[in-house]
Amino acid sequence: METVLSPPRESSRSAPDPPAPATPAELPMIGVGIDTSRYGHYAAFLDAALQPAADELKFAESAKGYEQLRDRLGLILKRRGPVHLSIRIDAAETADTQQASFHGLRARAARAQKLA
């Protein structure tokens, strides 16, 4: 699954129009690998040079665990600006929950871009 992650833009009537959003091919690529299991999940974040884009994350199958994952993605966004995410989930019983979470993230990013 691939998506573009961009920070929401604040609207201001006096500010000039922002430049057109970059296409995924123009953005830096971040690979997100998630290994799922019944007892917890593990995520790794690599840039195009296969260097860590953020610290690895162990997280639980819970609201708090997914909040930690969102926070880690937010940290990447804060450090690097808009990025193209390539997400690979090693499917287990909980992969559907994770995919739903990422689809929600994609929808929020799209709404934020439309509002800007």
N, C-alpha and C positions, 0 to 999 in steps of 0.2 A: 504494500500500500504506500502511496506517496502523496504528500500534501505540502503546501507552502504555509509556513508559520510566520506571521507578521504581527508586530505590535499594533494595537488599536491606535488610530490617529485621532487626536483631539481636533474638533472643528473650531474654527475661528473665522468670523466674517472678514476680518482685516488681513488675514494671512493669505499669501498668494496660493494659487492652486498647487498641490503637490505634484511631483512628477508621476508619470504613469507607473503603476506597479510593475515590478520586474517579472519576467516570465520565469518559470521554474528552472529553465536551462541557464538563466543569467545569475541565479542565486547560488551561494555556497551550499554544497550538499552536506548533510549530516545524516549518517546512518544510525538508526536506532534498532538494536537487536534485543528482543525480549524473549527470555526463556521462562516458560510458565511451569508451575507445578502445583500440586495440591497444598503444599505447605509454605509456599511463598514464591515470589517471582524475582527475576534478576534482569536488569537492563544495562546495556552498554551503549555508549554514545561515541561514535567516531567521525572525524572529519574526512574529507576526500583524500588526505595524505595518510589515512589510517592511524591518526593520532587522536588521543582522547579529546573529545569536545566538552566533556564534563566527567565528573567522577562517576564510577559505576554505582548502581543503586540496587539494593535488595529491598523489596517491598511486599507487603501482605495483600491478599485478596480482600480488600476492605476499602471503605471510603477514604480512610486516612492514607492507605497505601497508594491509591490512585491520586490523591492530593499530592503526595510526595513526588509521584511521577510527573504530574502537571507542573509542580514547582521546579523540578529539574529541567524540564523543557523550557519553562519561563526563564531560568537562569541562562540557558544557551541563547535564547532570544535576546536577553538583556546584554549579554557579552558580545554577540555577533550580529545583531540586527536580523532582518528577515532572512530566513533560510528555507531550503528545500529539504524536507524530511523524507527519507526513504526508510520505511518501517518494516521490519521482518519479525513476525511473531512465530516462535516455535510452538505450534498449536498443541494445546492440551485441553482439558475440560473447560478452562476458564478463558480460552482465546476469544470466544464470542463476546464476553464482557469487555475485554480489552479493545477489540475492534469497535464496539459500540462507543467506547470512551473516545477513541481517536476520531471516529466519524463526528461525534459531538464537537470535538476540538476543531475539526475542519469547518464545520458549519458556523461556529462562533467566529473563526478567522474570516470567513467569507462575509458574514454580517458586519463585522467591524470595518472591512474594506468598503462595503457599500455605503456605510454611514459616513465615511470620510469624504 
